[in-house]
């Protein structure tokens, strides 16, 4: 069964093109380590909440947009091995992140329904 790594992060609206370029670079690395696909989405209808919300979760500032992304792996074993290897890959250290990585959140997810 596939495995998904999901990401949520705030990105300055002015950095949209730089973010897309960094996502393309990221895909090249993820693909090299066995990823099946990657999707990057730019928030368009992401409302503020009263109790919780995507903007609240990432402490979004007025000039930022919430980005929601995911990488699909063939299985968790491949994902775990890839993340371990990427942490030691010098190319990972050289990647430009046009956002505040301290407010990015991520996690691994086992699909329970796919269509």
N, C-alpha and C positions, 0 to 999 in steps of 0.2 A: 504494500500500500504506500502511496506517496506520502511525503512529509512536507510541511510548509513552514518557512521562517517568515514571520510577519514583522513589519516595521511601521512605526508611527512617529513623525517628526515635524517640527515647525521649520519652515524655510522662508527666509525673507523673500517677499514677492519680487523684488528687484533681481534676485539670484535665480530666477526660473531657468534661464538658458544654461547657466553654469551647473545647476542641479541636474538638468537633463544630460549634460555632457558627463557629469560624474556618474550618473546612473548607467550610461552606456559603458563607461570604463568598468564599473562594478559588474555589469553583466558579463563582460569578457572574462573577468576573474571567476565569477560564479560558474560560468559555463565550463571553464577549464577544469574546475574542481567537481564537475558532475551535475550541476543544476540542469533541470529540464526546461524551465521557463522562469521569466521574471516579469512582473507587472508593476509599473510605477503610476500612481494616480495623483493628480493635482486637485486639491479641494476646491469645489465650486459651491456646494450647498452643505456647509458644515456648521450648523447652528451652535451658538453658545448654549450651555445648559444651566439649570438652576442648582442641580445637585452634582452632576458629572457630565462630561462631554469630551469629545476629542480635543477641542481648544483648551479646555481646562486641564486635561491630562498632560499636555505638552507645554503648558504655561505660555500659550500663544500670545505674542505681542501684536499690536495694531498693524504693523507693517509686514506681518507674516501670514503664510498660508499653511494649512495642515496638509501634509503629504502622507498617504497611506500606500504601502508597498508590500509585495510578497514575492518570495522566491520558492519555487516548487522543486523538490528533490525527489529522486526515485524512491527513497526510503530514509528513515532516520539515521541509519548507519552511515550512509553517504553524506548526509548533512553534517553529522557530528565530526566525521573525518575531514570534511572540507573546512569547517570552521577552525579546527585545530591546525590544519596545514596553512590556512590563510593567515592566521595570527603570526606565523613564522615567515611568511612571504614578504620580502622587502617591498614588493609592489603595493601591498596593503598599506604600509607605512607612508608611501609616497602619494596615496590617493588624496585628492583635494575634496574636502567636504564643505560645500558652501552653506553651512548651517551650523547651529550650535549642537554638537553631538552629545552634550551633557543632557539635553532635553529629549533625545531620541529614546524610544523604548522599542524593544523587540522581544520576540519569544518564538519558540518552536511549537508547532501544532500538528496533531494527528487528525486528519480528516475523518469525520464520522458519517458524512454524506457527500457524494459527488455526483454530478449529472453530466 
